[in-house]
Amino acid sequence: MDVDMIQIKRAYDPPAKTDGHRLLVERLWPRGTKKEALHLSGWIKEVAPSTELRRWFGHNPAQWEEFQRRYRAELEEYPEAWSPILDVARKKRVTLLFSSHDAEHNNVVALKSYSEKQIRSKRKE
């Protein structure tokens, strides 16, 4: 499985042939978007941060480092939430979709980083 098999993209951007398996990994549906427009392969709500963590973070870049630490802790508790992403990435490219305006400080950036770490650790085994 190649780390490059996981990419991220805003849900509002048009789908591309290079997206592969498109997964929405947000707890909330992107505002103003019809289901058909996303061309989803799946919606994995459970992998998104808890409502409490999402509200605490509020997309505040000053809290980014702490948000990532707390989100990783949540992910560690629920491997069944994120393992389907790695299962698909073993076979084909996966695009994780997010709806945040901030493309640098959001849960999907943290999830991609976490997933890549999981991939690298599996390679070492």
DSSP file (Angstrom, degrees, kcal/mol; ACC not computed):
  #  RESIDUE AA STRUCTURE BP1 BP2  ACC     N-H-->O    O-->H-N    N-H-->O    O-->H-N    TCO  KAPPA ALPHA  PHI   PSI    X-CA   Y-CA   Z-CA
    1    1 A M              0   0    0      0, 0.0     2,-0.4     0, 0.0    89,-0.1   0.000 360.0 360.0 360.0 129.7    0.0    0.0    0.0
    2    2 A D    >   -     0   0    0     87,-0.4     3,-2.1     1,-0.1     4,-0.1  -0.768 360.0-136.6 -97.0 135.5    1.4    3.3   -1.1
    3    3 A V  G >  S+     0   0    0     -2,-0.4     3,-1.7     1,-0.3    -1,-0.1   0.847 105.1  64.9 -56.3 -34.7    1.1    6.4    1.2
    4    4 A D  G 3  S+     0   0    0      1,-0.3    -1,-0.3    89,-0.0   112,-0.0   0.537  80.0  82.4 -68.0  -4.5    0.2    8.4   -2.0
    5    5 A M  G <  S+     0   0    0     -3,-2.1    89,-4.0    88,-0.1     2,-0.5   0.589  83.4  68.4 -76.2  -8.5   -2.9    6.3   -2.4
    6    6 A I  E <   +a   94   0A   0     -3,-1.7     2,-0.3    87,-0.2    89,-0.2  -0.956  63.4 162.4-113.8 123.4   -4.6    8.6    0.1
    7    7 A Q  E     -a   95   0A   0     87,-2.8    89,-3.1    -2,-0.5     2,-0.3  -0.869  25.8-134.6-130.7 167.1   -5.4   12.1   -0.9
    8    8 A I  E     +a   96   0A   0     -2,-0.3     2,-0.3    87,-0.2    89,-0.2  -0.899  22.7 169.6-125.3 155.4   -7.7   14.9    0.4
    9    9 A K  E     -a   97   0A   0     87,-2.1    89,-1.9    -2,-0.3     2,-0.2  -0.983  39.3 -98.8-160.6 146.3  -10.1   17.2   -1.4
   10   10 A R  E >   -a   98   0A   0     -2,-0.3     3,-1.5    87,-0.2    89,-0.2  -0.497  30.3-131.1 -67.6 139.2  -12.8   19.7   -0.6
   11   11 A A  T 3  S+     0   0    0     87,-3.8    88,-0.1     1,-0.3    -1,-0.1   0.761 106.5  60.3 -62.2 -25.3  -16.2   18.2   -1.0
   12   12 A Y  T 3  S+     0   0    0     86,-0.4    -1,-0.3     2,-0.1    87,-0.1   0.600  84.8  94.2 -82.2 -11.7  -17.2   21.3   -3.1
   13   13 A D  S <  S-     0   0    0     -3,-1.5    -4,-0.0     1,-0.1     0, 0.0  -0.543  90.0 -98.2 -78.2 147.3  -14.5   20.7   -5.7
   14   14 A P        -     0   0    0      0, 0.0    -1,-0.1     0, 0.0    24,-0.1  -0.327  42.2-103.9 -65.9 146.6  -15.6   18.7   -8.8
   15   15 A P        -     0   0    0      0, 0.0     2,-0.3     0, 0.0    24,-0.1  -0.308  36.8-158.7 -66.2 154.1  -14.9   15.0   -8.8
   16   16 A A    >   -     0   0    0      1,-0.1     3,-1.8     4,-0.1     4,-0.4  -0.934  30.0-116.5-132.1 156.5  -12.0   13.8  -11.0
   17   17 A K  G >  S+     0   0    0     -2,-0.3     3,-0.8     1,-0.3    -1,-0.1   0.803 115.0  60.7 -60.2 -28.8  -11.1   10.4  -12.5
   18   18 A T  G 3  S+     0   0    0      1,-0.2    -1,-0.3     2,-0.0    75,-0.0   0.499  82.7  83.9 -78.8  -3.3   -7.9   10.4  -10.4
   19   19 A D  G <   -     0   0    0     -3,-1.8     2,-0.2     1,-0.2    -1,-0.2   0.823  67.7-178.2 -69.5 -30.9  -10.0   10.5   -7.1
   20   20 A G    <   +     0   0    0     -3,-0.8     2,-0.7    -4,-0.4    74,-0.2  -0.516  61.1  14.5  68.2-132.5  -10.5    6.8   -7.0
   21   21 A H  E    S-b   94   0A   0     72,-2.8    74,-2.7    -2,-0.2     2,-0.6  -0.677  79.9-151.5 -80.1 111.8  -12.7    5.8   -4.0
   22   22 A R  E     -b   95   0A   0     -2,-0.7    19,-3.4    17,-0.3    20,-1.3  -0.778  16.5-178.3 -95.5 118.8  -14.3    9.0   -2.7
   23   23 A L  E     -bc  96  42A   0     72,-2.9    74,-3.2    -2,-0.6     2,-0.6  -0.963  22.0-145.7-120.7 124.1  -15.1    8.9    1.0
   24   24 A L  E     -bc  97  43A   0     18,-2.3    20,-2.7    -2,-0.5    74,-0.1  -0.779  17.8-177.1 -81.4 123.9  -16.8   11.7    2.9
   25   25 A V        +     0   0    0     72,-1.7     2,-0.3    -2,-0.6    -1,-0.1  -0.277  42.1 107.9-121.9  46.0  -15.2   11.6    6.4
   26   26 A E        -     0   0    0     22,-0.1    21,-0.1     1,-0.1    22,-0.1  -0.891  65.4-138.7-118.7 149.7  -17.2   14.4    8.1
   27   27 A R  S    S+     0   0    0     -2,-0.3     2,-0.4    22,-0.1    18,-0.1   0.817  91.6  54.5 -75.2 -30.8  -19.8   14.0   10.8
   28   28 A L  S    S-     0   0    0     17,-0.1    71,-0.1    -3,-0.0    -2,-0.1  -0.824  91.5-113.0-107.9 143.8  -22.0   16.7    9.1
   29   29 A W        -     0   0    0     -2,-0.4     2,-0.1     1,-0.1     3,-0.1  -0.499  44.4 -97.0 -70.4 139.6  -23.2   16.7    5.5
   30   30 A P    >   -     0   0    0      0, 0.0     3,-1.5     0, 0.0    -1,-0.1  -0.383  49.1-104.8 -60.1 128.3  -21.6   19.6    3.4
   31   31 A R  T 3  S+     0   0    0      1,-0.2     3,-0.1    -2,-0.1    -3,-0.0  -0.224  96.1   5.5 -58.5 137.2  -24.0   22.5    3.3
   32   32 A G  T 3  S+     0   0    0      1,-0.2     2,-0.5    -3,-0.1    -1,-0.2   0.632  97.7 126.8  69.6  15.6  -26.0   23.0    0.1
   33   33 A T    <   -     0   0    0     -3,-1.5     2,-0.2     3,-0.0    -1,-0.2  -0.908  52.6-139.1-112.6 130.2  -24.6   19.9   -1.5
   34   34 A K    >>  -     0   0    0     -2,-0.5     3,-0.8     1,-0.1     4,-0.8  -0.577  22.9-119.9 -81.8 148.1  -26.8   17.2   -3.1
   35   35 A K  H >>>S+     0   0    0      1,-0.3     3,-1.0    -2,-0.2     4,-0.6   0.885 112.3  53.9 -53.6 -44.2  -25.9   13.6   -2.5
   36   36 A E  H >45S+     0   0    0      1,-0.2     3,-0.7     2,-0.2    -1,-0.3   0.803  98.6  64.5 -64.2 -29.6  -25.5   13.0   -6.2
   37   37 A A  H <45S+     0   0    0     -3,-0.8    -1,-0.2     1,-0.2    -2,-0.2   0.757  97.4  55.4 -68.0 -24.5  -23.0   15.9   -6.7
   38   38 A L  H <<5S-     0   0    0     -3,-1.0    -1,-0.2    -4,-0.8    -2,-0.2   0.705  88.5-147.6 -83.8 -18.8  -20.4   14.3   -4.5
   39   39 A H  T <<5 -     0   0    0     -3,-0.7   -17,-0.3    -4,-0.6     2,-0.1   0.945  32.5-169.6  50.1  52.8  -20.2   11.0   -6.4
   40   40 A L      < -     0   0    0     -5,-0.5   -17,-0.2     1,-0.1    -1,-0.1  -0.412  38.2-166.1 -79.0 146.6  -19.4    9.2   -3.1
   41   41 A S  S    S-     0   0    0    -19,-3.4     2,-0.3     1,-0.4   -18,-0.2   0.604  80.0 -24.4 -93.2 -22.3  -18.2    5.7   -2.6
   42   42 A G  E     -c   23   0A   0    -20,-1.3   -18,-2.3     2,-0.0     2,-0.5  -0.963  49.8-128.2-178.2 164.0  -19.1    6.0    1.0
   43   43 A W  E     -c   24   0A   0     -2,-0.3     2,-0.8   -20,-0.2   -18,-0.2  -0.975  18.4-171.9-127.9 114.3  -19.7    8.3    4.0
   44   44 A I    >   +     0   0    0    -20,-2.7     3,-0.8    -2,-0.5     4,-0.3  -0.768  14.1 165.7-110.2  85.2  -17.8    7.3    7.2
   45   45 A K  G >   +     0   0    0     -2,-0.8     3,-1.8     1,-0.2    -1,-0.2   0.848  68.7  68.0 -65.2 -35.8  -19.2    9.6    9.9
   46   46 A E  G 3  S+     0   0    0      1,-0.3    -1,-0.2    -3,-0.2    35,-0.1   0.686  92.3  59.2 -64.2 -20.0  -17.6    7.6   12.7
   47   47 A V  G <  S+     0   0    0     -3,-0.8    -1,-0.3    34,-0.2    -2,-0.2   0.611  86.4  96.0 -86.0 -11.4  -14.1    8.5   11.8
   48   48 A A  S <  S-     0   0    0     -3,-1.8   -22,-0.1    -4,-0.3     3,-0.1  -0.345  90.9 -86.6 -72.3 158.1  -14.8   12.3   12.2
   49   49 A P        -     0   0    0      0, 0.0    -1,-0.1     0, 0.0   -22,-0.1  -0.242  54.8 -89.3 -61.2 154.9  -13.9   13.9   15.5
   50   50 A S     >  -     0   0    0      1,-0.1     4,-2.9    -3,-0.1     5,-0.2  -0.210  36.4-111.1 -58.8 156.5  -16.4   13.8   18.3
   51   51 A T  H  > S+     0   0    0      1,-0.2     4,-2.5     2,-0.2     5,-0.2   0.899 119.6  53.5 -57.6 -41.1  -18.9   16.7   18.4
   52   52 A E  H  > S+     0   0    0      2,-0.2     4,-2.4     1,-0.2    -1,-0.2   0.927 111.4  43.9 -61.4 -45.9  -17.3   17.9   21.6
   53   53 A L  H  > S+     0   0    0      2,-0.2     4,-2.7     1,-0.2     5,-0.2   0.916 112.9  52.0 -67.2 -42.6  -13.8   18.0   20.0
   54   54 A R  H  X S+     0   0    0     -4,-2.9     4,-2.5     1,-0.2     5,-0.3   0.921 112.8  44.9 -59.4 -44.6  -15.1   19.6   16.8
   55   55 A R  H  < S+     0   0    0     -4,-2.5    -1,-0.2    -5,-0.2    -2,-0.2   0.903 112.0  52.1 -67.5 -40.9  -16.8   22.4   18.7
   56   56 A W  H  < S+     0   0    0     -4,-2.4    -2,-0.2    -5,-0.2    -1,-0.2   0.933 113.5  44.4 -59.9 -45.7  -13.8   22.9   21.0
   57   57 A F  H >< S-     0   0    0     -4,-2.7     3,-1.9    -5,-0.1    -2,-0.2   0.944  75.4-179.3 -66.8 -49.5  -11.5   23.3   18.0
   58   58 A G  T 3< S-     0   0    0     -4,-2.5    -3,-0.1     1,-0.3    -1,-0.1   0.750  71.7 -73.3  54.8  25.7  -13.8   25.5   16.0
   59   59 A H  T 3  S+     0   0    0     -5,-0.3    -1,-0.3     1,-0.2    46,-0.1   0.813  85.1 159.6  57.6  33.4  -11.2   25.6   13.2
   60   60 A N    X   -     0   0    0     -3,-1.9     3,-2.3     1,-0.2    -1,-0.2  -0.785  34.8-153.5 -87.3 109.9   -9.0   27.9   15.3
   61   61 A P  G >  S+     0   0    0      0, 0.0     3,-1.4     0, 0.0     4,-0.3   0.780  92.5  65.8 -56.0 -27.2   -5.4   27.5   13.9
   62   62 A A  G 3  S+     0   0    0      1,-0.3     4,-0.2     2,-0.1     3,-0.2   0.741 105.5  43.8 -66.3 -21.4   -4.0   28.5   17.4
   63   63 A Q  G <> S+     0   0    0     -3,-2.3     4,-2.7    -6,-0.2    -1,-0.3   0.281  83.4 107.7-103.6   8.7   -5.5   25.2   18.7
   64   64 A W  H <> S+     0   0    0     -3,-1.4     4,-2.6    -4,-0.2     5,-0.2   0.899  76.6  48.1 -57.8 -49.5   -4.3   23.1   15.8
   65   65 A E  H  > S+     0   0    0     -4,-0.3     4,-2.0     1,-0.2    -1,-0.2   0.924 115.9  44.1 -60.8 -45.5   -1.5   21.1   17.5
   66   66 A E  H  > S+     0   0    0      2,-0.2     4,-2.5     1,-0.2     5,-0.2   0.884 111.0  55.0 -68.3 -37.7   -3.7   20.3   20.5
   67   67 A F  H  X S+     0   0    0     -4,-2.7     4,-2.9     1,-0.2     5,-0.2   0.943 107.8  49.4 -58.0 -47.9   -6.6   19.4   18.2
   68   68 A Q  H  X S+     0   0    0     -4,-2.6     4,-2.7     1,-0.2     5,-0.2   0.911 110.7  50.1 -59.1 -43.0   -4.4   16.9   16.4
   69   69 A R  H  X S+     0   0    0     -4,-2.0     4,-1.7     1,-0.2    -1,-0.2   0.936 114.4  43.6 -61.5 -46.7   -3.3   15.3   19.6
   70   70 A R  H  X S+     0   0    0     -4,-2.5     4,-1.9     2,-0.2    -2,-0.2   0.883 113.7  50.8 -66.7 -39.1   -6.8   14.9   20.9
   71   71 A Y  H  X S+     0   0    0     -4,-2.9     4,-2.7    -5,-0.2    -2,-0.2   0.912 107.8  52.3 -67.2 -42.3   -8.1   13.7   17.6
   72   72 A R  H  X S+     0   0    0     -4,-2.7     4,-2.5    -5,-0.2    -1,-0.2   0.903 107.6  53.5 -59.1 -40.0   -5.3   11.1   17.4
   73   73 A A  H  X S+     0   0    0     -4,-1.7     4,-1.2     2,-0.2    -1,-0.2   0.906 109.3  48.1 -62.0 -41.1   -6.3    9.9   20.8
   74   74 A E  H  X S+     0   0    0     -4,-1.9     4,-0.9     1,-0.2     3,-0.4   0.924 111.1  50.6 -64.0 -43.3   -9.9    9.5   19.7
   75   75 A L  H >< S+     0   0    0     -4,-2.7     3,-0.8     1,-0.2     7,-0.2   0.885 104.8  57.2 -62.7 -38.5   -8.8    7.6   16.6
   76   76 A E  H 3< S+     0   0    0     -4,-2.5    -1,-0.2     1,-0.2    -2,-0.2   0.842 105.0  52.7 -60.3 -33.4   -6.7    5.2   18.7
   77   77 A E  H 3< S+     0   0    0     -4,-1.2    -1,-0.2    -3,-0.4    -2,-0.2   0.731 115.8  39.2 -74.5 -22.3   -9.8    4.3   20.7
   78   78 A Y    XX  +     0   0    0     -4,-0.9     3,-1.8    -3,-0.8     4,-0.8  -0.536  56.7 157.4-131.8  67.7  -11.8    3.4   17.5
   79   79 A P  H 3> S+     0   0    0      0, 0.0     4,-2.6     0, 0.0    -1,-0.1   0.783  75.0  68.2 -62.5 -24.7   -9.7    1.6   14.9
   80   80 A E  H 34 S+     0   0    0      1,-0.2   -33,-0.1     2,-0.2   -34,-0.1   0.726  96.2  56.8 -66.5 -18.4  -12.8    0.1   13.5
   81   81 A A  H <4 S+     0   0    0     -3,-1.8   -34,-0.2    -6,-0.2    -1,-0.2   0.893 119.1  25.9 -77.9 -41.1  -13.7    3.7   12.3
   82   82 A W  H >X S+     0   0    0     -4,-0.8     3,-1.2    -7,-0.2     4,-1.1   0.665 100.1  82.2 -99.7 -17.8  -10.5    4.3   10.3
   83   83 A S  H 3X S+     0   0    0     -4,-2.6     4,-2.4     1,-0.3     5,-0.2   0.826  83.6  63.8 -61.2 -31.4   -9.4    0.8    9.3
   84   84 A P  H 3> S+     0   0    0      0, 0.0     4,-2.0     0, 0.0    -1,-0.3   0.844  98.7  56.5 -59.9 -30.1  -11.9    0.7    6.3
   85   85 A I  H <> S+     0   0    0     -3,-1.2     4,-2.4     2,-0.2    -2,-0.2   0.938 109.5  44.0 -64.6 -45.7  -10.0    3.6    4.8
   86   86 A L  H  X S+     0   0    0     -4,-1.1     4,-1.4     1,-0.2    -1,-0.2   0.868 109.0  58.0 -67.7 -35.8   -6.7    1.6    4.9
   87   87 A D  H  < S+     0   0    0     -4,-2.4     4,-0.4     1,-0.2     3,-0.2   0.919 111.6  41.1 -59.5 -43.5   -8.5   -1.5    3.6
   88   88 A V  H >X S+     0   0    0     -4,-2.0     4,-2.4     1,-0.2     3,-2.0   0.909 109.7  58.5 -70.4 -41.8   -9.6    0.4    0.5
   89   89 A A  H 3< S+     0   0    0     -4,-2.4   -87,-0.4     1,-0.3    -1,-0.2   0.735  94.9  65.9 -63.0 -21.7   -6.2    2.2    0.1
   90   90 A R  T 3< S+     0   0    0     -4,-1.4    -1,-0.3    -3,-0.2    -2,-0.2   0.765 114.7  29.8 -66.8 -23.5   -4.6   -1.3   -0.1
   91   91 A K  T <4 S-     0   0    0     -3,-2.0     2,-0.3    -4,-0.4    -2,-0.2   0.764 129.8  -8.5-107.0 -34.7   -6.4   -1.8   -3.4
   92   92 A K  S  < S-     0   0    0     -4,-2.4    -1,-0.3   -87,-0.1   -87,-0.0  -0.965  83.3 -64.7-158.7 170.1   -6.9    1.7   -5.0
   93   93 A R        -     0   0    0     -2,-0.3   -72,-2.8    -3,-0.1     2,-0.4  -0.333  44.9-155.7 -63.7 143.0   -6.5    5.4   -4.5
   94   94 A V  E     -ab   6  21A   0    -89,-4.0   -87,-2.8   -74,-0.2     2,-0.5  -0.977   5.8-159.8-122.3 133.7   -8.8    7.0   -1.8
   95   95 A T  E     -ab   7  22A   0    -74,-2.7   -72,-2.9    -2,-0.4     2,-0.6  -0.970   9.8-151.9-114.3 119.5   -9.9   10.6   -1.7
   96   96 A L  E     -ab   8  23A   0    -89,-3.1   -87,-2.1    -2,-0.5     2,-0.4  -0.803  15.9-147.2 -90.7 123.5  -11.0   11.8    1.7
   97   97 A L  E     +ab   9  24A   0    -74,-3.2   -72,-1.7    -2,-0.6     2,-0.3  -0.741  19.0 177.6 -98.7 138.6  -13.5   14.6    1.3
   98   98 A F  E     -a   10   0A   0    -89,-1.9   -87,-3.8    -2,-0.4   -86,-0.4  -0.910  24.4-153.8-132.9 161.2  -13.9   17.5    3.7
   99   99 A S        +     0   0    0     -2,-0.3   -68,-0.1   -89,-0.2   -89,-0.1   0.464  53.6 119.8-115.0  -4.1  -16.1   20.6    3.8
  100  100 A S        -     0   0    0      1,-0.1    -2,-0.1     2,-0.1   -89,-0.1  -0.246  60.5-139.3 -62.1 147.9  -14.1   23.0    5.8
  101  101 A H  S    S+     0   0    0      1,-0.1     2,-0.9   -91,-0.0    -1,-0.1   0.817  90.3  76.9 -74.3 -31.6  -13.0   26.3    4.3
  102  102 A D        -     0   0    0      3,-0.2    -2,-0.1     1,-0.2    -1,-0.1  -0.714  61.9-173.9 -84.8 107.4   -9.5   26.0    5.9
  103  103 A A  S    S+     0   0    0     -2,-0.9     3,-0.2     1,-0.2    -1,-0.2   0.551  81.1  46.2 -80.3  -7.2   -7.7   23.4    3.8
  104  104 A E  S    S+     0   0    0      1,-0.2     2,-0.5     5,-0.0    -1,-0.2   0.725 112.1  44.2-104.6 -28.0   -4.7   23.3    6.2
  105  105 A H  S    S+     0   0    0    -46,-0.1     2,-0.3     4,-0.1    -1,-0.2  -0.681  85.5 105.5-123.6  75.8   -6.3   23.0    9.7
  106  106 A N  S >> S-     0   0    0     -2,-0.5     4,-1.6    -3,-0.2     3,-0.6  -0.950  78.4-100.4-147.2 167.7   -9.1   20.5    9.5
  107  107 A N  H 3> S+     0   0    0     -2,-0.3     4,-2.6     1,-0.2     5,-0.1   0.796 116.6  58.2 -62.0 -30.1   -9.8   17.0   10.7
  108  108 A V  H 3> S+     0   0    0      2,-0.2     4,-2.5     1,-0.2    -1,-0.2   0.856 103.3  52.3 -73.0 -33.1   -9.2   15.4    7.3
  109  109 A V  H <> S+     0   0    0     -3,-0.6     4,-2.0     2,-0.2    -1,-0.2   0.934 114.0  44.5 -62.3 -45.1   -5.6   16.8    7.2
  110  110 A A  H  X S+     0   0    0     -4,-1.6     4,-2.4     1,-0.2    -2,-0.2   0.886 112.8  51.4 -66.3 -38.9   -5.1   15.2   10.6
  111  111 A L  H  X S+     0   0    0     -4,-2.6     4,-2.9     2,-0.2    -2,-0.2   0.898 108.5  50.9 -66.1 -41.0   -6.8   12.0    9.5
  112  112 A K  H  X S+     0   0    0     -4,-2.5     4,-2.6     2,-0.2     5,-0.2   0.939 111.7  47.8 -61.1 -46.8   -4.6   11.7    6.4
  113  113 A S  H  X S+     0   0    0     -4,-2.0     4,-2.0     1,-0.2    -2,-0.2   0.922 113.3  47.7 -59.9 -45.2   -1.5   12.2    8.5
  114  114 A Y  H  X S+     0   0    0     -4,-2.4     4,-2.1     2,-0.2    -2,-0.2   0.917 111.8  50.1 -62.0 -44.4   -2.7    9.6   11.0
  115  115 A S  H  X S+     0   0    0     -4,-2.9     4,-2.2     1,-0.2    -2,-0.2   0.898 109.2  51.2 -63.0 -41.7   -3.6    7.1    8.2
  116  116 A E  H  X S+     0   0    0     -4,-2.6     4,-2.5     1,-0.2    -1,-0.2   0.879 108.2  52.6 -63.5 -37.4   -0.2    7.5    6.6
  117  117 A K  H  X S+     0   0    0     -4,-2.0     4,-2.4    -5,-0.2    -1,-0.2   0.912 108.6  50.4 -63.4 -41.3    1.5    6.8    9.9
  118  118 A Q  H  X S+     0   0    0     -4,-2.1     4,-1.9     2,-0.2    -2,-0.2   0.898 109.9  50.7 -62.8 -40.5   -0.6    3.6   10.2
  119  119 A I  H  X S+     0   0    0     -4,-2.2     4,-1.7     1,-0.2    -2,-0.2   0.938 111.1  47.8 -62.3 -47.8    0.5    2.6    6.7
  120  120 A R  H  X S+     0   0    0     -4,-2.5     4,-1.2     1,-0.2    -2,-0.2   0.891 110.7  51.2 -62.6 -39.3    4.2    3.2    7.5
  121  121 A S  H  X S+     0   0    0     -4,-2.4     4,-0.7     1,-0.2    -1,-0.2   0.857 107.7  53.1 -68.3 -32.9    3.9    1.3   10.8
  122  122 A K  H  < S+     0   0    0     -4,-1.9     3,-0.5     1,-0.2    -1,-0.2   0.852 104.9  55.8 -67.3 -34.9    2.3   -1.7    9.0
  123  123 A R  H  < S+     0   0    0     -4,-1.7    -1,-0.2     1,-0.2    -2,-0.2   0.846 103.8  54.2 -65.4 -33.3    5.2   -1.8    6.5
  124  124 A K  H  <        0   0    0     -4,-1.2    -1,-0.2     1,-0.2    -2,-0.2   0.716 360.0 360.0 -74.6 -21.3    7.7   -2.1    9.4
  125  125 A E     <        0   0    0     -4,-0.7    -1,-0.2    -3,-0.5    -2,-0.1   0.492 360.0 360.0 -72.2 360.0    6.0   -5.2   10.8
